[in-house]
Every structure is written in structure tokens, then in C-alpha cells.
Amino acid sequence: MVTELGLLYLGGMTVLFFFWAYGIVSFVLDVKNKFIPKGRQYLRGRRQLKEEQQREQERKEREEQLY
């Protein structure tokens, strides 16, 4: 036979479990929808800067060869 304290404990643990699960799901969705796109954007920007620097360097080398 379950006592009132046991029922209260099971109810409390059930409520805490749902908040715990909600927190995990929210964290996963935040990572998926916020952090991963920002990381991709950062990497894309770094690649573009590197390509622009490389093009600028090649342009300077061609200019120096012309003179």
C-alpha cells in the first residue's frame, strides 16, 4: 500500500522529470537552430576573407610582374 508521502514523492519526481526532459529538448533545439547556423556563418566568413586575401595577393603579384 502506497502512503501519501510516497504518492507525493512520485508526483514530484514525475513533475521534475518533465522539466528535466523539456530542458534537454530545449537545449538540443537551441544548438540546432542557433549555434550550428552561427558556426557555419562564421566559417563561411573566414573562408571568404581568406579567398579575398589570396585574390588581393595574386593581384599585387601580377602588378609587380608588370613593372
C-alpha positions as CSV (number, residue, x, y, z in Angstrom):
1,M,0.0,0.0,0.0
2,V,1.4,3.4,-1.0
3,T,1.4,6.2,1.6
4,E,0.6,9.8,1.0
5,L,4.3,10.7,1.3
6,G,5.1,8.0,-1.4
7,L,2.5,9.5,-3.8
8,L,3.8,13.0,-3.2
9,Y,7.3,11.8,-3.9
10,L,6.2,10.0,-7.1
11,G,4.2,13.1,-8.2
12,G,7.1,15.4,-7.5
13,M,9.6,13.2,-9.3
14,T,7.3,13.0,-12.3
15,V,7.0,16.8,-12.5
16,L,10.7,17.2,-12.2
17,F,11.3,14.6,-14.9
18,F,9.1,16.6,-17.3
19,F,11.0,19.8,-16.6
20,W,14.3,17.9,-17.0
21,A,13.2,16.4,-20.3
22,Y,11.9,19.8,-21.5
23,G,15.3,21.4,-20.7
24,I,17.2,18.8,-22.7
25,V,14.9,19.2,-25.7
26,S,15.2,23.0,-25.5
27,F,19.0,22.8,-25.3
28,V,19.1,20.5,-28.4
29,L,16.8,22.7,-30.4
30,D,18.8,25.8,-29.4
31,V,22.0,24.1,-30.5
32,K,20.4,23.1,-33.8
33,N,18.7,26.4,-34.6
34,K,21.1,28.9,-33.1
35,F,24.6,27.7,-32.6
36,I,25.1,25.5,-35.6
37,P,24.0,28.2,-38.1
38,K,26.1,30.8,-36.4
39,G,29.1,28.5,-36.6
40,R,28.5,27.8,-40.3
41,Q,28.2,31.5,-40.9
42,Y,31.5,32.2,-39.0
43,L,33.3,29.5,-41.1
44,R,31.8,30.8,-44.3
45,G,33.0,34.4,-43.5
46,R,36.5,33.1,-42.6
47,R,36.7,31.3,-46.0
48,Q,35.6,34.4,-47.8
49,L,38.2,36.6,-46.1
50,K,40.9,34.1,-46.9
51,E,39.9,34.0,-50.5
52,E,39.8,37.8,-50.7
53,Q,43.3,38.0,-49.2
54,Q,44.5,35.4,-51.7
55,R,43.0,37.3,-54.7
56,E,44.5,40.5,-53.4
57,Q,47.9,38.9,-53.1
58,E,47.7,37.5,-56.6
59,R,46.7,40.9,-57.9
60,K,49.7,42.5,-56.3
61,E,52.0,39.9,-57.6
62,R,50.7,40.4,-61.1
63,E,51.1,44.2,-60.8
64,E,54.7,43.7,-59.6
65,Q,55.4,41.5,-62.5
66,L,54.1,44.1,-64.9
67,Y,56.5,46.8,-63.6
